[in-house]
Structure formats: structure tokens, C-alpha cells
Amino acid sequence: MKLRHLDILNYKNIAEANLDFADGVNCLIGNNGMGKTNVLDAIYYLSFCRSYTAQTDLSTIRHHEPYMMLQGTYDRRDVEERVTVSLQRGRRKVVKRAGKDYQRLSQHIGLLPVVMISPIDQNLIGGGGEERRRLMDQIISQGDKEYLDALIRYGKAVEQRNSMIRNEMRDPLLYETVEAVMQQTAAVIHQRRGEFVEQFTPIFMHYYTAIAGEQEQVSLTYNSPLTGTTMHDLLAANRERDMVIGYTTRGVHRDDIELLLGDWPMRRTGSQGQCKTYTLALRLAQFDFLRRVTPVTPILLLDDIFDKLDAHRVERIVEVVSSDRFGQIFITDTNRTHLDHIMQRMQGDHRMFIVTDGQCHCAEKGGEP
């Protein structure tokens, strides 16, 4: 899959941009705060109907503007796909494919697979379990519609049960109805997550070794309250506790992945460089996994990936992303040396964009820099 053209209007600090991209590597260079990441975030938004970096949709609209709009034109399996996202203050978000609105945004997930690697990925290590659950959900749902449906239904059921608890409702029949949905969907979620971690771990280990070398051993462990029991038994055992605390305390919404360096949690023992390598390996493994389970090759977005890494690890990353297993790549940096190095290694078309104060200009098209 390739992103051929991107139109941006009033997105974050970008007033307007109309960009044509190369099939190979597209490099965006500029100082911090100029808008490089916002271009990548716009591409991410077109795939997931939300920003990778912004907390709310409204915060993506440029200051003092009434609306924002993004439009991407893709080559997907030799068929042109045009996706448009528009958001106006005070109105709902509209996502269109070929000019037609989606009935549910979840129908769009997986159509345009994208993997973004960003400095905020450090939250995968230092953040709470919700960060690592989001990683699992994001990867699995792009290739498994049944999982995404179960995830949505389970989330709604948990919200409904929590509302019943807060309102001190005691009718057992009402709880049985809601908990039946939780039991059914939790079984699907737990099974798919367990299978995913088992398949994903060796891919992740391969990429970590490719960057760091064989002297560091890493692994992933899936931790779930549902392991060895059922959702029915969990809810029954914790019902009175939930009533006192005021929400559903146990279930697959408390799942986590333990990230290990040797036998120790990465968040406690890893250096800055090791943590950066860990998150890079997780995201590169995400790309590889999606390439195997989806019908198209994902787009890879690399945002400021070389910071806090020694020269050896930088060189190894350049070797990895320059391989022919990756398709279209977008990469940002403040250091042109890194980008020139990558373009010299890459085969095929590439382009360089200069980003200054929210304005993007194509500097080069194809050939050697």
C-alpha cells in the first residue's frame, strides 16, 4: 500500500499543505516544533480516525480556525482509495471513503494499516497497563474484525455495569444480562491476546537483537486476571468488593504485558538507550506482524527515532529499515546526516521535505541527495 497524495487543512500548526509522496522513503527535516510530527500524525489519523499525539479531536484543529480536514489518496492493491476526515467545532467527526460516510468508524480500522514509532512510545515501558493493552488492541484489531467487535462490546458492557454499581442497583437479573455479554466477549479477547503474545514475542526478540546485538536478552509475558479462571467466576468472586469500590475491578480490561530485560522488568533496569531500543523493536515487530496478517503492507512512520541512541544502534537501525521488507516509509529528524544516510542505502524513489513553521516544501525528488 502507498500513500500517493495528502491534503492537510488547518491541522494543528499546518494551515495548508498539498504533498505528493515517493513510493520508497519520504524524509521530513526541520527544527523541533516546526510541524514534522504533525504531517506523520495526519497520516496516522487517516488510518485510525484519531490523532496519535493529541488528547482530543478538537485539539487537532488549528488555533482560531473553525474546522480541519485531511484527505489521503492511496494505492491499495492496485485500486485507488480516497479517504477524507473532517471535523468542525461543535459537530461530529465525519470520515468518508470514496465520498461515502461510514456508518461506524470501526468499519474503517484495518483498511489502511499504519505503524508509528514516536518518542511518546516510552509510555509503553513507563506507563500503566492501559498503554500496553492499547498496543495489543491496536495490532490485533487491524487484522481481526471479530476481536474488534468483542472489544467494543466488552467495553460498553463494563461501562454499563459500572453505571449500575454507581447507582447502587441490586437487581440480579440486570447484572446477569450485562455480565453475560462480558463473559462471552472476554473469552474471545483473552484467547486472541494470548495467541498474539505467543506469536509476537519471537518477532520482537528478532528485532531487538538486530538493533542491540545478542548480549541482551528480552522477552514478553501476557498477564491476565482471566488466566486459569472464567469471567463468570471473577465477577462472582469480586461482586461485593466492586460494590464497595464503585467499579468493576477484575477482567480483561486489567490485562497487561510484562516487558522483561533478562529476568527483570525493563522499566526498572533499562537504560535510556535500552528503553528506546525496546520500544523501537516493539513497533518494528508490530509492522512485521501486520504485514503477515493483513492483505497490504503497512506504512511505516518514524518520528525522531535516533535520539538517545549510540552510534552503533543508530547504524543497526539504519540497516534494518533500509531492508526491502519495508514498503513506504516516512521519517522525521532534525539531523540531515541521518536522513541522507538512509536515502543512500534505500533502493528506489525517495523524497526530502523541508518543514518550517507549519509549511512543507519538497526539496528533492528521486536520485541521490
Order of alpha helices (4+ residues) and beta strands (2+ residues): beta-beta-beta-alpha-beta-beta-beta-beta-beta-alpha-alpha-alpha-alpha-beta-alpha-beta-beta-alpha-alpha-beta-alpha-beta-alpha-beta-beta
